[in-house]
Amino acid sequence: MSSINPNFEVRRYSITNTPTLVKSGLTELWGWNIINANAAIAYVQLFDIPSTTAPGFVLGTTIPTRVIVVPTGAGSFSFQSFLEENHPTFKNGLVIAVTTTETNSIALGSAISLYLDVE
C-alpha cells in the first residue's frame, strides 16, 4: 500500500472480543483491511487508551472512540487514507476488540482477520 506517509507499518491480527493493544502513545491509523468469515456482522471497536488495563476500561461498558462495521460471510472492508486530515488519530494509544454489536462484549463465532496500517 502506498501512502502520503511512508513511515507506517502493517500489523496483522486475528481478533476476538479480547481487547488487544495495537500501539501505546500517539497512533495514526492510515488504513485497514478487515475480513469477517462469520455469519454475523462484526463490530470492530477502537479505543483511544494506552493499554488494555487502562483505569476504567471495561469492554462492553466503555464507549469506543470509533466503530468499524464489517459485513457477514467472508465480507471484507478496506480503507486507506492518502490525506493527512482524513485518517483517525488516537492520542493515548489504540486498543481494539471485535464484538457482535457496537458497544457490547460478546464474541463472534470465530476471530476475524485485521490488517492495520499504523504509525
PDB file as gemmi writes it, atoms N, CA and C in Angstrom:
CRYST1    1.000    1.000    1.000  90.00  90.00  90.00 P 1                      
ATOM      1  N   MET A   1       0.840  -1.175   0.000  1.00  0.00           N  
ATOM      2  CA  MET A   1       0.000   0.000   0.000  1.00  0.00           C  
ATOM      3  C   MET A   1       0.880   1.230   0.000  1.00  0.00           C  
ATOM      4  N   SER A   2       0.506   2.209  -0.777  1.00  0.00           N  
ATOM      5  CA  SER A   2       1.260   3.450  -0.764  1.00  0.00           C  
ATOM      6  C   SER A   2       0.486   4.479   0.036  1.00  0.00           C  
ATOM      7  N   SER A   3       1.187   5.441   0.549  1.00  0.00           N  
ATOM      8  CA  SER A   3       0.569   6.444   1.393  1.00  0.00           C  
ATOM      9  C   SER A   3       1.386   7.708   1.321  1.00  0.00           C  
ATOM     10  N   ILE A   4       0.779   8.810   1.700  1.00  0.00           N  
ATOM     11  CA  ILE A   4       1.499  10.065   1.785  1.00  0.00           C  
ATOM     12  C   ILE A   4       2.584   9.963   2.856  1.00  0.00           C  
ATOM     13  N   ASN A   5       2.391   9.064   3.806  1.00  0.00           N  
ATOM     14  CA  ASN A   5       3.338   8.876   4.888  1.00  0.00           C  
ATOM     15  C   ASN A   5       4.009   7.511   4.746  1.00  0.00           C  
ATOM     16  N   PRO A   6       5.294   7.483   4.386  1.00  0.00           N  
ATOM     17  CA  PRO A   6       5.977   6.206   4.186  1.00  0.00           C  
ATOM     18  C   PRO A   6       6.406   5.525   5.485  1.00  0.00           C  
ATOM     19  N   ASN A   7       6.135   6.133   6.636  1.00  0.00           N  
ATOM     20  CA  ASN A   7       6.610   5.599   7.903  1.00  0.00           C  
ATOM     21  C   ASN A   7       5.649   4.639   8.586  1.00  0.00           C  
ATOM     22  N   PHE A   8       4.498   4.376   7.986  1.00  0.00           N  
ATOM     23  CA  PHE A   8       3.558   3.477   8.644  1.00  0.00           C  
ATOM     24  C   PHE A   8       4.009   2.032   8.487  1.00  0.00           C  
ATOM     25  N   GLU A   9       3.495   1.174   9.349  1.00  0.00           N  
ATOM     26  CA  GLU A   9       3.779  -0.249   9.265  1.00  0.00           C  
ATOM     27  C   GLU A   9       2.472  -1.020   9.240  1.00  0.00           C  
ATOM     28  N   VAL A  10       2.485  -2.158   8.585  1.00  0.00           N  
ATOM     29  CA  VAL A  10       1.298  -3.003   8.515  1.00  0.00           C  
ATOM     30  C   VAL A  10       1.375  -4.007   9.656  1.00  0.00           C  
ATOM     31  N   ARG A  11       0.302  -4.086  10.428  1.00  0.00           N  
ATOM     32  CA  ARG A  11       0.237  -5.032  11.529  1.00  0.00           C  
ATOM     33  C   ARG A  11      -0.951  -5.950  11.296  1.00  0.00           C  
ATOM     34  N   ARG A  12      -0.740  -7.261  11.457  1.00  0.00           N  
ATOM     35  CA  ARG A  12      -1.800  -8.244  11.228  1.00  0.00           C  
ATOM     36  C   ARG A  12      -2.234  -8.844  12.555  1.00  0.00           C  
ATOM     37  N   TYR A  13      -3.540  -8.998  12.689  1.00  0.00           N  
ATOM     38  CA  TYR A  13      -4.113  -9.534  13.915  1.00  0.00           C  
ATOM     39  C   TYR A  13      -5.216 -10.538  13.595  1.00  0.00           C  
ATOM     40  N   SER A  14      -5.400 -11.482  14.480  1.00  0.00           N  
ATOM     41  CA  SER A  14      -6.575 -12.345  14.497  1.00  0.00           C  
ATOM     42  C   SER A  14      -7.316 -11.915  15.755  1.00  0.00           C  
ATOM     43  N   ILE A  15      -8.442 -11.223  15.585  1.00  0.00           N  
ATOM     44  CA  ILE A  15      -9.075 -10.516  16.698  1.00  0.00           C  
ATOM     45  C   ILE A  15     -10.375 -11.177  17.137  1.00  0.00           C  
ATOM     46  N   THR A  16     -10.564 -11.199  18.447  1.00  0.00           N  
ATOM     47  CA  THR A  16     -11.807 -11.667  19.070  1.00  0.00           C  
ATOM     48  C   THR A  16     -12.290 -10.549  20.002  1.00  0.00           C  
ATOM     49  N   ASN A  17     -13.082 -10.916  20.980  1.00  0.00           N  
ATOM     50  CA  ASN A  17     -13.550  -9.922  21.941  1.00  0.00           C  
ATOM     51  C   ASN A  17     -12.554  -9.697  23.084  1.00  0.00           C  
ATOM     52  N   THR A  18     -11.375 -10.261  22.977  1.00  0.00           N  
ATOM     53  CA  THR A  18     -10.315  -9.956  23.942  1.00  0.00           C  
ATOM     54  C   THR A  18      -9.623  -8.675  23.504  1.00  0.00           C  
ATOM     55  N   PRO A  19      -9.692  -7.600  24.292  1.00  0.00           N  
ATOM     56  CA  PRO A  19      -9.048  -6.344  23.899  1.00  0.00           C  
ATOM     57  C   PRO A  19      -7.558  -6.555  23.606  1.00  0.00           C  
ATOM     58  N   THR A  20      -7.108  -5.955  22.505  1.00  0.00           N  
ATOM     59  CA  THR A  20      -5.737  -6.110  22.040  1.00  0.00           C  
ATOM     60  C   THR A  20      -5.097  -4.746  21.842  1.00  0.00           C  
ATOM     61  N   LEU A  21      -3.916  -4.554  22.417  1.00  0.00           N  
ATOM     62  CA  LEU A  21      -3.180  -3.308  22.236  1.00  0.00           C  
ATOM     63  C   LEU A  21      -2.492  -3.321  20.875  1.00  0.00           C  
ATOM     64  N   VAL A  22      -2.786  -2.319  20.053  1.00  0.00           N  
ATOM     65  CA  VAL A  22      -2.106  -2.161  18.770  1.00  0.00           C  
ATOM     66  C   VAL A  22      -0.835  -1.361  18.984  1.00  0.00           C  
ATOM     67  N   LYS A  23      -0.968  -0.255  19.715  1.00  0.00           N  
ATOM     68  CA  LYS A  23       0.178   0.609  19.960  1.00  0.00           C  
ATOM     69  C   LYS A  23      -0.176   1.567  21.085  1.00  0.00           C  
ATOM     70  N   SER A  24       0.766   1.819  21.984  1.00  0.00           N  
ATOM     71  CA  SER A  24       0.531   2.825  23.010  1.00  0.00           C  
ATOM     72  C   SER A  24       1.121   4.156  22.539  1.00  0.00           C  
ATOM     73  N   GLY A  25       0.630   5.235  23.095  1.00  0.00           N  
ATOM     74  CA  GLY A  25       1.070   6.556  22.661  1.00  0.00           C  
ATOM     75  C   GLY A  25       0.367   6.963  21.379  1.00  0.00           C  
ATOM     76  N   LEU A  26       0.782   8.088  20.839  1.00  0.00           N  
ATOM     77  CA  LEU A  26       0.168   8.623  19.624  1.00  0.00           C  
ATOM     78  C   LEU A  26       0.160   7.567  18.522  1.00  0.00           C  
ATOM     79  N   THR A  27      -1.024   7.276  17.990  1.00  0.00           N  
ATOM     80  CA  THR A  27      -1.186   6.265  16.944  1.00  0.00           C  
ATOM     81  C   THR A  27      -2.023   6.838  15.819  1.00  0.00           C  
ATOM     82  N   GLU A  28      -1.475   6.834  14.633  1.00  0.00           N  
ATOM     83  CA  GLU A  28      -2.200   7.296  13.454  1.00  0.00           C  
ATOM     84  C   GLU A  28      -2.578   6.074  12.636  1.00  0.00           C  
ATOM     85  N   LEU A  29      -3.856   5.975  12.307  1.00  0.00           N  
ATOM     86  CA  LEU A  29      -4.380   4.839  11.560  1.00  0.00           C  
ATOM     87  C   LEU A  29      -4.576   5.269  10.107  1.00  0.00           C  
ATOM     88  N   TRP A  30      -3.708   4.766   9.225  1.00  0.00           N  
ATOM     89  CA  TRP A  30      -3.713   5.178   7.830  1.00  0.00           C  
ATOM     90  C   TRP A  30      -4.575   4.297   6.946  1.00  0.00           C  
ATOM     91  N   GLY A  31      -4.905   3.113   7.411  1.00  0.00           N  
ATOM     92  CA  GLY A  31      -5.748   2.243   6.594  1.00  0.00           C  
ATOM     93  C   GLY A  31      -5.970   0.908   7.270  1.00  0.00           C  
ATOM     94  N   TRP A  32      -6.897   0.121   6.690  1.00  0.00           N  
ATOM     95  CA  TRP A  32      -7.183  -1.208   7.216  1.00  0.00           C  
ATOM     96  C   TRP A  32      -7.810  -2.084   6.160  1.00  0.00           C  
ATOM     97  N   ASN A  33      -7.678  -3.365   6.364  1.00  0.00           N  
ATOM     98  CA  ASN A  33      -8.395  -4.370   5.602  1.00  0.00           C  
ATOM     99  C   ASN A  33      -8.873  -5.389   6.629  1.00  0.00           C  
ATOM    100  N   ILE A  34     -10.187  -5.598   6.690  1.00  0.00           N  
ATOM    101  CA  ILE A  34     -10.783  -6.463   7.693  1.00  0.00           C  
ATOM    102  C   ILE A  34     -11.579  -7.549   6.987  1.00  0.00           C  
ATOM    103  N   ILE A  35     -11.346  -8.799   7.366  1.00  0.00           N  
ATOM    104  CA  ILE A  35     -12.035  -9.930   6.747  1.00  0.00           C  
ATOM    105  C   ILE A  35     -12.853 -10.652   7.811  1.00  0.00           C  
ATOM    106  N   ASN A  36     -14.153 -10.760   7.566  1.00  0.00           N  
ATOM    107  CA  ASN A  36     -15.078 -11.388   8.509  1.00  0.00           C  
ATOM    108  C   ASN A  36     -15.716 -12.610   7.855  1.00  0.00           C  
ATOM    109  N   ALA A  37     -15.329 -13.803   8.285  1.00  0.00           N  
ATOM    110  CA  ALA A  37     -15.892 -15.044   7.733  1.00  0.00           C  
ATOM    111  C   ALA A  37     -17.053 -15.567   8.566  1.00  0.00           C  
ATOM    112  N   ASN A  38     -17.510 -14.806   9.535  1.00  0.00           N  
ATOM    113  CA  ASN A  38     -18.616 -15.209  10.404  1.00  0.00           C  
ATOM    114  C   ASN A  38     -19.968 -14.988   9.732  1.00  0.00           C  
ATOM    115  N   ALA A  39     -20.993 -15.622  10.259  1.00  0.00           N  
ATOM    116  CA  ALA A  39     -22.353 -15.437   9.762  1.00  0.00           C  
ATOM    117  C   ALA A  39     -23.004 -14.177  10.332  1.00  0.00           C  
ATOM    118  N   ALA A  40     -22.319 -13.521  11.265  1.00  0.00           N  
ATOM    119  CA  ALA A  40     -22.842 -12.299  11.885  1.00  0.00           C  
ATOM    120  C   ALA A  40     -21.978 -11.102  11.507  1.00  0.00           C  
ATOM    121  N   ILE A  41     -22.577  -9.926  11.518  1.00  0.00           N  
ATOM    122  CA  ILE A  41     -21.836  -8.691  11.296  1.00  0.00           C  
ATOM    123  C   ILE A  41     -20.813  -8.540  12.412  1.00  0.00           C  
ATOM    124  N   ALA A  42     -19.615  -8.086  12.071  1.00  0.00           N  
ATOM    125  CA  ALA A  42     -18.562  -7.836  13.059  1.00  0.00           C  
ATOM    126  C   ALA A  42     -18.472  -6.345  13.334  1.00  0.00           C  
ATOM    127  N   TYR A  43     -18.324  -6.011  14.589  1.00  0.00           N  
ATOM    128  CA  TYR A  43     -18.138  -4.619  15.009  1.00  0.00           C  
ATOM    129  C   TYR A  43     -16.751  -4.500  15.620  1.00  0.00           C  
ATOM    130  N   VAL A  44     -15.860  -3.814  14.919  1.00  0.00           N  
ATOM    131  CA  VAL A  44     -14.507  -3.603  15.418  1.00  0.00           C  
ATOM    132  C   VAL A  44     -14.542  -2.331  16.250  1.00  0.00           C  
ATOM    133  N   GLN A  45     -14.333  -2.489  17.545  1.00  0.00           N  
ATOM    134  CA  GLN A  45     -14.335  -1.352  18.460  1.00  0.00           C  
ATOM    135  C   GLN A  45     -12.907  -0.849  18.627  1.00  0.00           C  
ATOM    136  N   LEU A  46     -12.711   0.459  18.444  1.00  0.00           N  
ATOM    137  CA  LEU A  46     -11.404   1.090  18.591  1.00  0.00           C  
ATOM    138  C   LEU A  46     -11.471   2.059  19.762  1.00  0.00           C  
ATOM    139  N   PHE A  47     -10.502   1.952  20.659  1.00  0.00           N  
ATOM    140  CA  PHE A  47     -10.464   2.773  21.862  1.00  0.00           C  
ATOM    141  C   PHE A  47      -9.182   3.597  21.901  1.00  0.00           C  
ATOM    142  N   ASP A  48      -9.308   4.862  22.282  1.00  0.00           N  
ATOM    143  CA  ASP A  48      -8.173   5.768  22.435  1.00  0.00           C  
ATOM    144  C   ASP A  48      -7.686   5.688  23.886  1.00  0.00           C  
ATOM    145  N   ILE A  49      -7.004   4.588  24.197  1.00  0.00           N  
ATOM    146  CA  ILE A  49      -6.476   4.360  25.545  1.00  0.00           C  
ATOM    147  C   ILE A  49      -5.077   3.765  25.437  1.00  0.00           C  
ATOM    148  N   PRO A  50      -4.227   3.924  26.459  1.00  0.00           N  
ATOM    149  CA  PRO A  50      -2.834   3.491  26.367  1.00  0.00           C  
ATOM    150  C   PRO A  50      -2.587   2.001  26.550  1.00  0.00           C  
ATOM    151  N   SER A  51      -3.566   1.269  27.112  1.00  0.00           N  
ATOM    152  CA  SER A  51      -3.353  -0.165  27.330  1.00  0.00           C  
ATOM    153  C   SER A  51      -4.683  -0.859  27.591  1.00  0.00           C  
ATOM    154  N   THR A  52      -4.659  -2.185  27.557  1.00  0.00           N  
ATOM    155  CA  THR A  52      -5.878  -2.954  27.832  1.00  0.00           C  
ATOM    156  C   THR A  52      -6.228  -2.933  29.310  1.00  0.00           C  
ATOM    157  N   THR A  53      -5.298  -2.472  30.136  1.00  0.00           N  
ATOM    158  CA  THR A  53      -5.546  -2.383  31.578  1.00  0.00           C  
ATOM    159  C   THR A  53      -5.697  -0.935  32.036  1.00  0.00           C  
ATOM    160  N   ALA A  54      -6.013  -0.043  31.112  1.00  0.00           N  
ATOM    161  CA  ALA A  54      -6.187   1.375  31.473  1.00  0.00           C  
ATOM    162  C   ALA A  54      -7.284   1.511  32.523  1.00  0.00           C  
ATOM    163  N   PRO A  55      -7.082   2.383  33.515  1.00  0.00           N  
ATOM    164  CA  PRO A  55      -8.087   2.570  34.562  1.00  0.00           C  
ATOM    165  C   PRO A  55      -9.462   2.892  33.969  1.00  0.00           C  
ATOM    166  N   GLY A  56     -10.469   2.185  34.422  1.00  0.00           N  
ATOM    167  CA  GLY A  56     -11.827   2.438  33.978  1.00  0.00           C  
ATOM    168  C   GLY A  56     -12.224   1.755  32.682  1.00  0.00           C  
ATOM    169  N   PHE A  57     -11.276   1.118  31.981  1.00  0.00           N  
ATOM    170  CA  PHE A  57     -11.617   0.470  30.715  1.00  0.00           C  
ATOM    171  C   PHE A  57     -12.261  -0.889  30.969  1.00  0.00           C  
ATOM    172  N   VAL A  58     -13.486  -1.045  30.453  1.00  0.00           N  
ATOM    173  CA  VAL A  58     -14.190  -2.323  30.522  1.00  0.00           C  
ATOM    174  C   VAL A  58     -14.909  -2.507  29.189  1.00  0.00           C  
ATOM    175  N   LEU A  59     -14.519  -3.537  28.426  1.00  0.00           N  
ATOM    176  CA  LEU A  59     -15.194  -3.812  27.161  1.00  0.00           C  
ATOM    177  C   LEU A  59     -16.664  -4.102  27.440  1.00  0.00           C  
ATOM    178  N   GLY A  60     -17.537  -3.452  26.710  1.00  0.00           N  
ATOM    179  CA  GLY A  60     -18.972  -3.612  26.921  1.00  0.00           C  
ATOM    180  C   GLY A  60     -19.557  -2.493  27.764  1.00  0.00           C  
ATOM    181  N   THR A  61     -18.693  -1.739  28.435  1.00  0.00           N  
ATOM    182  CA  THR A  61     -19.126  -0.597  29.246  1.00  0.00           C  
ATOM    183  C   THR A  61     -18.528   0.703  28.711  1.00  0.00           C  
ATOM    184  N   THR A  62     -17.221   0.689  28.437  1.00  0.00           N  
ATOM    185  CA  THR A  62     -16.538   1.861  27.903  1.00  0.00           C  
ATOM    186  C   THR A  62     -16.990   2.104  26.457  1.00  0.00           C  
ATOM    187  N   ILE A  63     -17.360   3.331  26.157  1.00  0.00           N  
ATOM    188  CA  ILE A  63     -17.807   3.692  24.806  1.00  0.00           C  
ATOM    189  C   ILE A  63     -16.585   3.777  23.886  1.00  0.00           C  
ATOM    190  N   PRO A  64     -16.604   3.049  22.755  1.00  0.00           N  
ATOM    191  CA  PRO A  64     -15.460   3.107  21.838  1.00  0.00           C  
ATOM    192  C   PRO A  64     -15.328   4.485  21.191  1.00  0.00           C  
ATOM    193  N   THR A  65     -14.103   4.816  20.838  1.00  0.00           N  
ATOM    194  CA  THR A  65     -13.828   6.074  20.135  1.00  0.00           C  
ATOM    195  C   THR A  65     -14.358   6.007  18.713  1.00  0.00           C  
ATOM    196  N   ARG A  66     -14.259   4.838  18.119  1.00  0.00           N  
ATOM    197  CA  ARG A  66     -14.723   4.615  16.742  1.00  0.00           C  
ATOM    198  C   ARG A  66     -15.116   3.157  16.604  1.00  0.00           C  
ATOM    199  N   VAL A  67     -16.078   2.885  15.727  1.00  0.00           N  
ATOM    200  CA  VAL A  67     -16.502   1.511  15.448  1.00  0.00           C  
ATOM    201  C   VAL A  67     -16.495   1.308  13.938  1.00  0.00           C  
ATOM    202  N   ILE A  68     -15.922   0.195  13.496  1.00  0.00           N  
ATOM    203  CA  ILE A  68     -15.936  -0.172  12.081  1.00  0.00           C  
ATOM    204  C   ILE A  68     -16.857  -1.376  11.944  1.00  0.00           C  
ATOM    205  N   VAL A  69     -17.864  -1.268  11.087  1.00  0.00           N  
ATOM    206  CA  VAL A  69     -18.834  -2.345  10.863  1.00  0.00           C  
ATOM    207  C   VAL A  69     -18.393  -3.137   9.630  1.00  0.00           C  
ATOM    208  N   VAL A  70     -18.284  -4.472   9.801  1.00  0.00           N  
ATOM    209  CA  VAL A  70     -17.801  -5.332   8.726  1.00  0.00           C  
ATOM    210  C   VAL A  70     -18.888  -6.333   8.346  1.00  0.00           C  
ATOM    211  N   PRO A  71     -19.229  -6.455   7.059  1.00  0.00           N  
ATOM    212  CA  PRO A  71     -20.295  -7.352   6.608  1.00  0.00           C  
ATOM    213  C   PRO A  71     -20.054  -8.818   6.960  1.00  0.00           C  
ATOM    214  N   THR A  72     -21.091  -9.604   6.829  1.00  0.00           N  
ATOM    215  CA  THR A  72     -21.054 -11.031   7.180  1.00  0.00           C  
ATOM    216  C   THR A  72     -20.487 -11.904   6.072  1.00  0.00           C  
ATOM    217  N   GLY A  73     -20.191 -13.165   6.439  1.00  0.00           N  
ATOM    218  CA  GLY A  73     -19.858 -14.214   5.479  1.00  0.00           C  
ATOM    219  C   GLY A  73     -18.777 -13.895   4.496  1.00  0.00           C  
ATOM    220  N   ALA A  74     -17.543 -13.835   4.946  1.00  0.00           N  
ATOM    221  CA  ALA A  74     -16.377 -13.521   4.112  1.00  0.00           C  
ATOM    222  C   ALA A  74     -16.424 -12.095   3.603  1.00  0.00           C  
ATOM    223  N   GLY A  75     -17.210 -11.264   4.291  1.00  0.00           N  
ATOM    224  CA  GLY A  75     -17.237  -9.848   3.932  1.00  0.00           C  
ATOM    225  C   GLY A  75     -15.906  -9.205   4.250  1.00  0.00           C  
ATOM    226  N   SER A  76     -15.555  -8.215   3.488  1.00  0.00           N  
ATOM    227  CA  SER A  76     -14.300  -7.516   3.691  1.00  0.00           C  
ATOM    228  C   SER A  76     -14.556  -6.025   3.637  1.00  0.00           C  
ATOM    229  N   PHE A  77     -13.848  -5.287   4.453  1.00  0.00           N  
ATOM    230  CA  PHE A  77     -13.974  -3.841   4.450  1.00  0.00           C  
ATOM    231  C   PHE A  77     -12.581  -3.246   4.437  1.00  0.00           C  
ATOM    232  N   SER A  78     -12.312  -2.394   3.461  1.00  0.00           N  
ATOM    233  CA  SER A  78     -10.989  -1.786   3.328  1.00  0.00           C  
ATOM    234  C   SER A  78     -11.100  -0.277   3.322  1.00  0.00           C  
ATOM    235  N   PHE A  79     -10.052   0.364   3.815  1.00  0.00           N  
ATOM    236  CA  PHE A  79      -9.968   1.818   3.822  1.00  0.00           C  
ATOM    237  C   PHE A  79      -8.498   2.184   3.793  1.00  0.00           C  
ATOM    238  N   GLN A  80      -8.182   3.233   3.057  1.00  0.00           N  
ATOM    239  CA  GLN A  80      -6.833   3.768   3.117  1.00  0.00           C  
ATOM    240  C   GLN A  80      -6.897   5.262   2.916  1.00  0.00           C  
ATOM    241  N   SER A  81      -6.217   5.986   3.785  1.00  0.00           N  
ATOM    242  CA  SER A  81      -6.199   7.442   3.709  1.00  0.00           C  
ATOM    243  C   SER A  81      -4.910   7.901   3.051  1.00  0.00           C  
ATOM    244  N   PHE A  82      -5.051   8.784   2.091  1.00  0.00           N  
ATOM    245  CA  PHE A  82      -3.887   9.359   1.442  1.00  0.00           C  
ATOM    246  C   PHE A  82      -3.673  10.802   1.870  1.00  0.00           C  
ATOM    247  N   LEU A  83      -4.583  11.318   2.676  1.00  0.00           N  
ATOM    248  CA  LEU A  83      -4.516  12.714   3.072  1.00  0.00           C  
ATOM    249  C   LEU A  83      -4.333  12.832   4.574  1.00  0.00           C  
ATOM    250  N   GLU A  84      -3.490  13.746   4.984  1.00  0.00           N  
ATOM    251  CA  GLU A  84      -3.209  13.958   6.403  1.00  0.00           C  
ATOM    252  C   GLU A  84      -4.471  14.169   7.226  1.00  0.00           C  
ATOM    253  N   GLU A  85      -5.437  14.908   6.704  1.00  0.00           N  
ATOM    254  CA  GLU A  85      -6.607  15.283   7.504  1.00  0.00           C  
ATOM    255  C   GLU A  85      -7.698  14.212   7.547  1.00  0.00           C  
ATOM    256  N   ASN A  86      -7.562  13.122   6.808  1.00  0.00           N  
ATOM    257  CA  ASN A  86      -8.635  12.132   6.729  1.00  0.00           C  
ATOM    258  C   ASN A  86      -8.429  10.866   7.537  1.00  0.00           C  
ATOM    259  N   HIS A  87      -7.320  10.695   8.193  1.00  0.00           N  
ATOM    260  CA  HIS A  87      -7.094   9.446   8.914  1.00  0.00           C  
ATOM    261  C   HIS A  87      -7.325   9.631  10.417  1.00  0.00           C  
ATOM    262  N   PRO A  88      -7.864   8.590  11.060  1.00  0.00           N  
ATOM    263  CA  PRO A  88      -8.107   8.658  12.506  1.00  0.00           C  
ATOM    264  C   PRO A  88      -6.792   8.689  13.293  1.00  0.00           C  
ATOM    265  N   THR A  89      -6.768   9.507  14.333  1.00  0.00           N  
ATOM    266  CA  THR A  89      -5.608   9.603  15.209  1.00  0.00           C  
ATOM    267  C   THR A  89      -6.049   9.331  16.638  1.00  0.00           C  
ATOM    268  N   PHE A  90      -5.274   8.523  17.334  1.00  0.00           N  
ATOM    269  CA  PHE A  90      -5.559   8.161  18.716  1.00  0.00           C  
ATOM    270  C   PHE A  90      -4.424   8.724  19.566  1.00  0.00           C  
ATOM    271  N   LYS A  91      -4.721   9.677  20.428  1.00  0.00           N  
ATOM    272  CA  LYS A  91      -3.694  10.396  21.181  1.00  0.00           C  
ATOM    273  C   LYS A  91      -3.016   9.552  22.253  1.00  0.00           C  
ATOM    274  N   ASN A  92      -3.765   8.675  22.902  1.00  0.00           N  
ATOM    275  CA  ASN A  92      -3.232   7.904  24.027  1.00  0.00           C  
ATOM    276  C   ASN A  92      -2.711   6.527  23.647  1.00  0.00           C  
ATOM    277  N   GLY A  93      -3.221   5.988  22.554  1.00  0.00           N  
ATOM    278  CA  GLY A  93      -2.886   4.642  22.109  1.00  0.00           C  
ATOM    279  C   GLY A  93      -4.106   4.028  21.455  1.00  0.00           C  
ATOM    280  N   LEU A  94      -3.948   2.841  20.904  1.00  0.00           N  
ATOM    281  CA  LEU A  94      -5.052   2.185  20.211  1.00  0.00           C  
ATOM    282  C   LEU A  94      -5.225   0.764  20.734  1.00  0.00           C  
ATOM    283  N   VAL A  95      -6.405   0.507  21.275  1.00  0.00           N  
ATOM    284  CA  VAL A  95      -6.809  -0.830  21.714  1.00  0.00           C  
ATOM    285  C   VAL A  95      -8.009  -1.222  20.871  1.00  0.00           C  
ATOM    286  N   ILE A  96      -8.049  -2.485  20.395  1.00  0.00           N  
ATOM    287  CA  ILE A  96      -9.149  -2.950  19.554  1.00  0.00           C  
ATOM    288  C   ILE A  96      -9.751  -4.237  20.108  1.00  0.00           C  
ATOM    289  N   ALA A  97     -11.026  -4.447  19.784  1.00  0.00           N  
ATOM    290  CA  ALA A  97     -11.730  -5.690  20.101  1.00  0.00           C  
ATOM    291  C   ALA A  97     -12.855  -5.839  19.082  1.00  0.00           C  
ATOM    292  N   VAL A  98     -13.310  -7.072  18.857  1.00  0.00           N  
ATOM    293  CA  VAL A  98     -14.394  -7.327  17.904  1.00  0.00           C  
ATOM    294  C   VAL A  98     -15.543  -7.992  18.646  1.00  0.00           C  
ATOM    295  N   THR A  99     -16.757  -7.451  18.410  1.00  0.00           N  
ATOM    296  CA  THR A  99     -17.939  -7.955  19.108  1.00  0.00           C  
ATOM    297  C   THR A  99     -19.130  -8.043  18.154  1.00  0.00           C  
ATOM    298  N   THR A 100     -20.287  -8.438  18.707  1.00  0.00           N  
ATOM    299  CA  THR A 100     -21.490  -8.626  17.896  1.00  0.00           C  
ATOM    300  C   THR A 100     -22.365  -7.381  17.785  1.00  0.00           C  
ATOM    301  N   THR A 101     -22.081  -6.342  18.558  1.00  0.00           N  
ATOM    302  CA  THR A 101     -22.756  -5.044  18.402  1.00  0.00           C  
ATOM    303  C   THR A 101     -21.731  -3.933  18.620  1.00  0.00           C  
ATOM    304  N   GLU A 102     -22.184  -2.709  18.467  1.00  0.00           N  
ATOM    305  CA  GLU A 102     -21.278  -1.560  18.567  1.00  0.00           C  
ATOM    306  C   GLU A 102     -20.644  -1.381  19.941  1.00  0.00           C  
ATOM    307  N   THR A 103     -21.334  -1.797  20.983  1.00  0.00           N  
ATOM    308  CA  THR A 103     -20.829  -1.480  22.318  1.00  0.00           C  
ATOM    309  C   THR A 103     -20.863  -2.638  23.311  1.00  0.00           C  
ATOM    310  N   ASN A 104     -21.130  -3.862  22.874  1.00  0.00           N  
ATOM    311  CA  ASN A 104     -21.169  -4.958  23.851  1.00  0.00           C  
ATOM    312  C   ASN A 104     -19.815  -5.657  23.943  1.00  0.00           C  
ATOM    313  N   SER A 105     -19.767  -6.765  24.669  1.00  0.00           N  
ATOM    314  CA  SER A 105     -18.519  -7.518  24.828  1.00  0.00           C  
ATOM    315  C   SER A 105     -18.658  -8.969  24.366  1.00  0.00           C  
ATOM    316  N   ILE A 106     -19.709  -9.272  23.591  1.00  0.00           N  
ATOM    317  CA  ILE A 106     -19.992 -10.642  23.160  1.00  0.00           C  
ATOM    318  C   ILE A 106     -19.152 -10.999  21.931  1.00  0.00           C  
ATOM    319  N   ALA A 107     -18.526 -12.176  21.985  1.00  0.00           N  
ATOM    320  CA  ALA A 107     -17.654 -12.629  20.898  1.00  0.00           C  
ATOM    321  C   ALA A 107     -18.453 -13.133  19.710  1.00  0.00           C  
ATOM    322  N   LEU A 108     -17.870 -12.989  18.530  1.00  0.00           N  
ATOM    323  CA  LEU A 108     -18.411 -13.629  17.328  1.00  0.00           C  
ATOM    324  C   LEU A 108     -18.089 -15.118  17.400  1.00  0.00           C  
ATOM    325  N   GLY A 109     -18.583 -15.897  16.432  1.00  0.00           N  
ATOM    326  CA  GLY A 109     -18.308 -17.334  16.404  1.00  0.00           C  
ATOM    327  C   GLY A 109     -16.833 -17.655  16.276  1.00  0.00           C  
ATOM    328  N   SER A 110     -16.109 -16.853  15.500  1.00  0.00           N  
ATOM    329  CA  SER A 110     -14.663 -17.051  15.342  1.00  0.00           C  
ATOM    330  C   SER A 110     -13.987 -15.695  15.151  1.00  0.00           C  
ATOM    331  N   ALA A 111     -12.673 -15.683  15.263  1.00  0.00           N  
ATOM    332  CA  ALA A 111     -11.905 -14.455  15.128  1.00  0.00           C  
ATOM    333  C   ALA A 111     -11.997 -13.913  13.707  1.00  0.00           C  
ATOM    334  N   ILE A 112     -11.737 -12.626  13.559  1.00  0.00           N  
ATOM    335  CA  ILE A 112     -11.657 -12.024  12.231  1.00  0.00           C  
ATOM    336  C   ILE A 112     -10.206 -11.656  11.950  1.00  0.00           C  
ATOM    337  N   SER A 113      -9.861 -11.512  10.677  1.00  0.00           N  
ATOM    338  CA  SER A 113      -8.517 -11.099  10.290  1.00  0.00           C  
ATOM    339  C   SER A 113      -8.519  -9.593  10.079  1.00  0.00           C  
ATOM    340  N   LEU A 114      -7.529  -8.954  10.627  1.00  0.00           N  
ATOM    341  CA  LEU A 114      -7.448  -7.495  10.602  1.00  0.00           C  
ATOM    342  C   LEU A 114      -6.033  -7.076  10.259  1.00  0.00           C  
ATOM    343  N   TYR A 115      -5.909  -6.258   9.229  1.00  0.00           N  
ATOM    344  CA  TYR A 115      -4.619  -5.699   8.836  1.00  0.00           C  
ATOM    345  C   TYR A 115      -4.719  -4.199   9.025  1.00  0.00           C  
ATOM    346  N   LEU A 116      -3.812  -3.620   9.795  1.00  0.00           N  
ATOM    347  CA  LEU A 116      -3.840  -2.189  10.078  1.00  0.00           C  
ATOM    348  C   LEU A 116      -2.576  -1.525   9.581  1.00  0.00           C  
ATOM    349  N   ASP A 117      -2.721  -0.353   8.970  1.00  0.00           N  
ATOM    350  CA  ASP A 117      -1.579   0.492   8.595  1.00  0.00           C  
ATOM    351  C   ASP A 117      -1.488   1.561   9.675  1.00  0.00           C  
ATOM    352  N   VAL A 118      -0.496   1.461  10.543  1.00  0.00           N  
ATOM    353  CA  VAL A 118      -0.379   2.390  11.661  1.00  0.00           C  
ATOM    354  C   VAL A 118       0.984   3.056  11.683  1.00  0.00           C  
ATOM    355  N   GLU A 119       1.000   4.224  12.308  1.00  0.00           N  
ATOM    356  CA  GLU A 119       2.252   4.933  12.558  1.00  0.00           C  
ATOM    357  C   GLU A 119       2.253   5.340  14.000  1.00  0.00           C  
TER     358      GLU A 119                                                      
END                                                                             
